[in-house]
Amino acid sequence: VEGQKAQLDAQLSKVPKNHPQYPQFKAQIEAQKQQFEKSRVRQEIETKLRSDDLEVMVPVSAAELYTGVSKKSYEFRRLVICRGCRADPERAGCRECGRCPPEKIQVPKYGMTPFGKQVVGMREKEQESRERCREVGVTISDLRIPKGAKQDTVLKHVADIGHQTPGKLPGKVVFKVQRGSPIDTYAIAESDLHTVLRISLEQAIFGFTHTWP
């Protein structure tokens, strides 16, 4: 950081102070130096090295929505990097591993300045990963489901348990309500419940009695 600031000062020193555009050049140099403040650089680096936040929908049954749940558990399937697959991808422990998501790397971004073409920032570029990943279950406990919770209601934020990806720190996971569950007899539609009852031809002709669970 200090070296980059010194380089900018050296560029400014080459411009005579009596030059008509010296104040403009100085202002541009100062603006570029602001980008290299330690606190700002540290925050930008951490942001770039951390994976994006991940939203995970938690299925909530009609019964749970009706009564509410004080402590619900949910298994979140996250990707983790298999450290042994690179050395021996054929070993038994790697049979369930697959290719990791693409890696994001930082490459220089060039632009024109009063001193010619120079690096003016960094940009992200995706490249195919050579690492292999597998899914592991992480149990999230103490999810509180409010009675009558709406779709996309935020249940919990958990830091640093996002997917592991090469070159990135795991991000935050936001757990949200998904109204309806595969185990439901009824489909939820706003304040109503719907279901489909399949009947035989005989039942359709002669009628029948059915008890709902």
C-alpha positions in Angstrom: 0.0 0.0 0.0 2.7 2.5 1.0 4.7 1.6 -2.1 1.7 2.3 -4.3 1.2 5.7 -2.7 4.9 6.5 -3.1 4.6 5.6 -6.8 1.7 8.0 -7.2 3.7 10.8 -5.5 6.7 10.1 -7.8 4.4 10.5 -10.8 3.1 13.8 -9.5 6.6 15.1 -8.8 7.3 14.8 -12.5 4.7 17.5 -13.2 6.0 21.1 -12.8 4.1 22.9 -10.1 3.6 25.9 -12.4 1.9 23.6 -14.9 -1.6 24.9 -15.7 -3.1 21.5 -15.0 -1.0 20.7 -11.9 -4.0 21.2 -9.5 -6.1 18.8 -11.6 -3.3 16.2 -11.7 -2.8 16.5 -7.9 -6.5 16.1 -7.2 -6.5 12.9 -9.4 -3.5 11.5 -7.5 -5.0 12.2 -4.1 -8.3 10.5 -5.2 -6.3 7.4 -6.3 -4.3 7.5 -3.0 -7.6 7.4 -1.1 -8.3 3.9 -2.6 -5.2 2.6 -0.8 -6.1 3.6 2.8 -5.3 0.6 5.0 -8.8 0.3 6.5 -10.5 0.6 3.2 -8.0 -1.8 1.5 -8.5 -4.4 4.3 -12.3 -4.2 4.0 -12.2 -4.5 0.2 -9.8 -7.5 0.3 -12.0 -9.3 2.9 -15.1 -8.6 0.9 -13.5 -9.9 -2.3 -12.2 -13.0 -0.6 -15.5 -13.9 1.0 -18.2 -15.8 -0.9 -21.5 -14.1 -1.5 -24.3 -14.6 1.0 -26.4 -17.7 0.4 -30.1 -17.9 0.8 -31.5 -21.3 1.9 -35.2 -22.0 1.9 -36.4 -24.2 4.8 -39.6 -26.2 4.1 -42.2 -25.6 6.8 -45.3 -27.8 6.9 -48.8 -26.6 7.1 -49.0 -28.0 10.7 -45.9 -26.1 11.7 -47.3 -22.9 10.2 -50.6 -23.4 12.0 -49.1 -23.9 15.5 -45.7 -22.3 15.2 -42.4 -24.0 16.2 -40.1 -22.8 18.9 -37.1 -24.9 18.0 -36.9 -26.5 14.6 -33.9 -28.3 13.2 -32.8 -28.3 9.6 -30.0 -30.0 7.8 -28.2 -27.7 5.4 -26.1 -29.4 2.7 -22.9 -27.4 2.1 -20.0 -28.0 -0.2 -16.6 -28.6 1.3 -13.3 -28.9 -0.4 -11.8 -32.5 -0.3 -8.2 -31.9 0.6 -7.2 -35.5 -0.4 -8.7 -35.6 -3.9 -6.0 -33.6 -5.6 -3.3 -36.1 -4.5 -5.3 -39.2 -5.2 -8.7 -38.7 -6.8 -9.2 -42.5 -7.1 -9.2 -43.2 -3.4 -12.3 -44.6 -1.7 -13.1 -41.3 0.2 -13.3 -39.4 -3.1 -15.9 -41.4 -4.9 -18.7 -39.0 -3.8 -16.7 -35.9 -4.7 -17.3 -33.8 -7.8 -15.8 -30.7 -9.4 -15.9 -27.6 -7.2 -17.6 -24.4 -8.5 -15.4 -22.2 -10.7 -12.8 -20.2 -8.9 -12.8 -16.4 -8.9 -9.4 -14.7 -9.3 -8.4 -11.0 -9.2 -6.9 -9.6 -12.4 -5.7 -6.0 -13.0 -8.0 -3.6 -14.6 -6.3 -1.0 -16.8 -7.4 2.5 -17.7 -6.1 5.8 -19.1 -4.7 8.3 -16.6 -2.9 11.6 -17.1 0.3 9.5 -17.0 -0.8 7.0 -19.6 -2.2 3.5 -19.3 -2.0 2.2 -15.7 -3.7 -0.2 -13.3 -6.8 1.6 -11.9 -8.3 -1.3 -10.0 -9.0 -5.1 -10.0 -11.7 -7.2 -11.5 -12.9 -10.7 -10.9 -12.5 -13.5 -13.5 -13.8 -17.0 -13.3 -11.6 -20.0 -14.1 -12.3 -23.8 -13.9 -11.3 -25.2 -10.5 -8.9 -28.1 -10.2 -10.2 -28.9 -6.7 -13.0 -31.4 -5.9 -15.8 -30.9 -3.5 -18.4 -33.0 -1.7 -21.6 -32.3 0.2 -21.8 -32.6 4.0 -24.7 -32.1 6.2 -24.7 -29.3 8.8 -27.5 -29.3 11.3 -29.0 -25.9 12.1 -30.9 -25.9 15.4 -33.1 -23.5 17.2 -35.0 -22.2 14.1 -38.0 -20.4 15.4 -41.0 -20.6 13.1 -43.6 -17.9 13.9 -47.3 -18.9 13.7 -48.6 -18.2 10.3 -45.1 -17.2 9.0 -45.1 -15.6 5.5 -43.1 -16.9 2.5 -39.5 -15.7 2.7 -39.6 -14.8 6.4 -36.0 -14.7 7.6 -35.4 -17.3 10.3 -31.7 -17.0 11.0 -28.4 -15.7 9.8 -25.3 -17.9 10.3 -21.9 -16.6 9.4 -19.0 -18.6 7.8 -21.0 -21.8 7.0 -21.5 -21.1 3.3 -20.1 -23.3 0.6 -16.3 -23.7 0.6 -14.9 -22.6 -2.7 -11.2 -22.5 -3.7 -9.7 -19.1 -3.0 -12.7 -17.9 -1.0 -13.8 -17.7 2.6 -17.2 -19.2 3.4 -19.9 -16.6 3.4 -23.0 -16.0 5.5 -26.1 -18.2 5.1 -29.6 -16.7 5.4 -32.3 -19.2 6.2 -35.8 -18.3 5.1 -39.3 -19.9 5.2 -40.5 -22.0 2.4 -44.3 -22.4 2.9 -45.2 -26.0 2.3 -43.4 -29.3 2.8 -43.3 -32.6 0.7 -45.0 -34.4 3.7 -48.0 -32.1 3.5 -51.4 -33.5 2.6 -52.5 -30.0 1.8 -51.0 -27.3 -0.4 -50.9 -23.8 1.1 -52.4 -20.9 -0.8 -52.3 -17.7 1.3 -54.8 -18.4 4.1 -56.4 -21.5 2.4 -55.5 -25.1 2.2 -55.9 -27.1 -1.0 -55.5 -30.8 -1.9 -56.3 -33.2 -4.7 -58.4 -36.4 -3.9 -58.1 -39.1 -6.5 -61.2 -41.3 -6.8 -62.2 -44.4 -8.8 -64.9 -44.6 -11.4 -67.0 -46.6 -9.0 -66.7 -43.9 -6.3 -67.6 -41.2 -8.9 -70.7 -43.1 -10.0 -72.1 -44.4 -6.6 -70.6 -41.8 -4.3 -68.5 -42.5 -1.2 -67.4 -41.1 2.2 -63.9 -39.9 2.9 -62.4 -38.8 6.2 -59.7 -36.2 6.0 -56.6 -36.6 8.3 
